[in-house]
Amino acid sequence: MYGSAVRSAPLASLARPVVLVVVLATLAAGCAGSSGSGGAAAPVASHPEFWVDPDSPAARQVREWRAQGRTEDAELLRRIADRPVAHWPSGETDPGEQVGPVAGAASAAGRTAVLVAYNIPHRDCGQYSQGGAADAEAYRAWIDSFAAAVGAAKAIVILEPDAVPHTADGCTAPMHVDERFRLLSEAVDRLTRQPGTRVYLDAGNPSWIEDPERLADALRRSGIGRADGFALNVANFQTLEESADYGRRLSERLGGAHFVVDTSRNGLGPYEGGGESWCNPPGRALGTPPTTDTGDPLIDAYLWIKRPGESDGECRGGPAAGEWWPEYALGLARRAAG
């Protein structure tokens, strides 16, 4: 049965290597950030289980602003630069060229890296992040290269944000649904062949598919019984409390499956001003920093899966989806609790 098949060992107890973009211990040690109001500096928590990319867009921005004399803004932005965020390799090139260096750096530092596989055919239903692999065979080759590049490193892979929920909300054309389930299931199998890789299938967020029962069968058909669980709130703003409650209800329908929550931008919850509330909403804040210390046996980790400061799309004055937007990043950092 499903429940007995779920790979659900807690992340904190995992001795195998895993890929996650994490803060280098030497980089995190002694780091300080600013208060939410931009006042006196406050310590930035270290994340010893994760590797932090020292050359992320946020880290480069910190260096640039310091050189320009924007020292207060630079200190605030360290709330992003000094913390681990996921790496999303491009679907337009061989993912191994990006995944390999991330996996290698994380492994050399004795840390875990987080990666996102986001290249399913017919991705995002033609919206801001449209695209994806040209066809099923191209996707299989892409996933194979992705997994091979992880090697034996420790890695968490978030598998295909939106792909499963889009089958449940009618966005994915019916002619593509069965193929999508096959490709996701095959991707789970390929990725979990790597000894240190843990895989979480994306399951949307509480405001999207409000009845978790509608997702349960789609997740089963996508191979969650052979994965490590599911991911919630990727690139969204739902509160940690709402996400956790939704995750527990979904888990009940999946034999006790574990899950992770994206807390990158949910510090002040969702935007209530209407009009594409998920797309570069104003007034939002960073959420709980990445950690495996969740206090909940079903929640394996809080992760920053969406990279804070990277645009959701060309809305509200933002650049193209995935592009770095420094002033938006600064706002997220400034309004964060600490």
N, C-alpha and C positions, 0 to 999 in steps of 0.2 A: 504493500500500500504506500501511498504518497508520503505519509508522515515518517515512515521508517527509512525513506530514501533520501531525505533532505540532508545535505552536508552542513551541519549546524554547529560545529565546534566554535566556541567563542574566539574572536580575533585575538584577544589578549593572551590566550594560551597557545596560539599557533607558533610552532617552532620553525615552520618552513619559510622560505623567502617569498615576498609579495611585492608587486609594483605599485607605488603610490608616490605622488610628488610631495615630498616631505621636507621639514626644516632640518638642516644639518645641525647636529648637536652643538658643534662649535659655533655655528652662526646664531643659534638661539640663546646660548648661554649669555646671561647678562644683558639681553636685549631689553630696551625700554620703549614704550609708546607713550602717547599723550592721552589725556583725559578726553571724554567725549566732547567737552566744550572747547578743546584746543588749549587747555591750560597746562599745568605741571605734568611732567612725564610720569607715567605709571608703568610698572613692569609688564612685559609681554610674556605670556605663559609659554614655556617650552613644550614641545611635543615629541618626546624621545622615541615614540614608536614610528614616527613618520619622517620622511625626508623632505626638506624644503628646497625648492629650486633657487639657487643664489643668483640666477640670471633671468628671473621671471620678469614680465612687464612691470609689475609693481616694484621689484627690486631695482630695476633700471631707472624707474621714475624717481625713486627715493634718491638715487645717486645724482640724477639730473637736477632735482630741486635743491639738493644741498649745494651743488655747484653754483646754482643761481641765487643762493641766499634764502630760499624758501624753507628755512630749517624747521619751522613749526609744522608746516604742511608735510614735510618729509617725515618727521617723527610720527605724525598721525598715520601716514600711509604705511608705516612699518607694521601696523595692525594687520595688514594684508601681506606685505613682503616677507615678514618673519614667520608666516604660518604656512602649513602645507596645503596646496590646492591641487586638484586633479589636472592631469594632462590629457588633452583631447587631440590625438594625432589626426592630421588631415585625411579626408577620404579621397583626395585628389592625387595623392602620391603613395608610394610604398610605405605603409605604417611602420615597418621595421626600422626605417631610417630615423624615426623620431622615438619610437618605443625603446629601441636598443640602448641609446645613451641614457635615457631616464632610468631604465631598469639597472643599467650598470652603475650609475652614480648612487642610486639608492642602495644597491647591494654592497658597494664599496664602503658606504657609510654605516652599514649594519642596520638599515632602516627599511621601512615599507613604503612603496609608492602607490598612488592611486591613478588609474587610467580609465578613460571612457572610450568605449567602442561605439562610434556614431557614424555609421555608413550604410545602414540598411537601404535596399532599393526602395524608391518612392518615399524617401524620408520627408517628414514634416508636411506631407500633403500639399506641397507647392507653396508653403508659407515662407517666412523669413529665412528659415534654415533648410530650404528645399535642396534636394540633391540626393546624394547617396550613390552606391555602386550601380553600374549600368544594368546589371542583371544578376541572377542567382550565382552563376559561375564566378563572376567578378567578385562578388561578396565573399564567396567561400575562399577564394585566393587571398583576399584582403585579410580575412580573419586568420587564415593560416600563417600569413606573414607576421601579423600582430602577435599571435601566440608564440611563434618561434622566437621572436625578438625578446619576449619576456624571459625565455629560458628558465633557469632555476631560481630567478630572483623572487623575492617576496612581492606579491602584487595583489591589489584589489582591482577588479575590473567591473565597472558599471556598464552593463550591456544595453545599448540602444535606448537612450532616453526617448520617451513618447511612443515607441514602436508598439508596445502591447496596448496601452490605453487608446491609441488611434484605431485599433481593431474593434474596441468596445464602444467607441462613440460614433462610429460610422464614417469617420474621416478617411480611412483606408478603403479604397475601392474593393468591393467584394471579390473581384477576380484575383486580387493579390493576397487575400487574407491567409489562405492555406499555405501558400508559398512562404509567407512571412513567418508563420509558426514553425515551419520546417527549418528555415534558415536560422531562426533564433535557437531552436533546439540543437541544431548541429553546432552552432557557435558555442553553446554551453559545453557540449561534449569536447570540442576542440580546445577551448581555453582551459578546462579543468584537467586536461592531460598534463599541463605544466605543474610540477610538484608543489610550487609555492603560490599558485594563483587561486584566488577566491573570486567567485562570480556572483553578482547580484543583478537580477533582471529588473529593469525599471518598471514601476507600477504607478506612475503618475503622482497625484497629490489629492488630499481630501476634498478639494473644491472642484475636482474634475469629474471623476466617476464616483459619485457620492455613495453608491451602494457597492461595497467591496465584493459582493457576490458576483457582480457583472465582470469583475476582473479575474476571479479565481480560476474559472475554466480556461480562459485565455492564457493565464500564466502556466497552468498545467500543460497545455498544448505547446507552450514555448520551452518546456524543459526545466521548469523550476524545481521539480523533484530531484534533479541531478545537479542543481546549482547550490549555492550557499544561502540563498534567500533572495529578497527583493529590495529595491531602493525606492525611497519616497522623497517627494518635494524637490526633485532635481530642477534647478533653475527657477524655482518658485519661491513663494514668500509665506507660506502657511506656517503658523506657529509650531513650535516644537511639541507643545501639548496636544494640538489637534492632529499633528502627524503621528505622534506616538499612539494616540487612541485609535486612529484609523488603521495603523499598522497592526495593532493587536487584534482588531476585528478581522482584518484580512488574514492574519496569521492563523486564526482559529479555523478558517476555511481551507487552510493549506497545511493542515497537520502539524502546526506549531513552527512554521518556517520563521527563520530569523530575518531581520532587516536592518538597513542603515538609513539614516536621514540626512539630507542635505540641509545644513544650517548656515550656509554661506551668507544669506541675505535676509534672514527671517527675524532679525532682532526686534523689529517693530511690527511684525505681522504683515498681512497683505494690505495693499492699497485699496481704499474704499472709494476712490474718486471716479470709478467707472472707466470705460473705454480702454480695452486691452490692458487690464490691470496687471498682467504678467510681463508686460513689455516696457522695460526701463521705467518703472513707476517712480515717481518722486518721493522724497522723504523717507526712504528705507534705510536700514542699518544692518551691519554685520551681525551674525548670530553667534551661538555658542561655538567656541573654537574647536577644531578637530580633536577628537579623543576617542579612545575605546572605553573610557571610564564613564559609562552611561548610567549605571545604577539600575539598569533594566536587563534581565537575562535574555530578552528577545531582541534587544537593540544592540547589534554588534559594534556600532560606531556612529558618532556624529562626524560627518565629513563635509569639506568644502568642495563639492563636486562642480557646481557652476563656479567659474573663476571670478571672484568679485572684482568689478570694474571693467569687465568685458561686456560689450553691448549685447542686448537681446535681439536687436534688429533696428532697422531704420524707422524708429518711432520716437516721438518726444525729443527730436533733435539728435538722436544717437547715430553712430556710424553703423556700418554693416554688422550683422550678427557675428559675434566672436572677436571683434576688433576692440583693442584697448581704448578706454575712455577715462582719462585720468581725473577729470573733475567729478565724474559720477563716482569713481572709486573713492575719492577724497570725501565726498558726502557720506558714503556708507561707513567709512572709518570714523568720521567726526561724530556721527550719531550713535555709534556703538556704545554698549554699556561699559566697556573697559577692556 
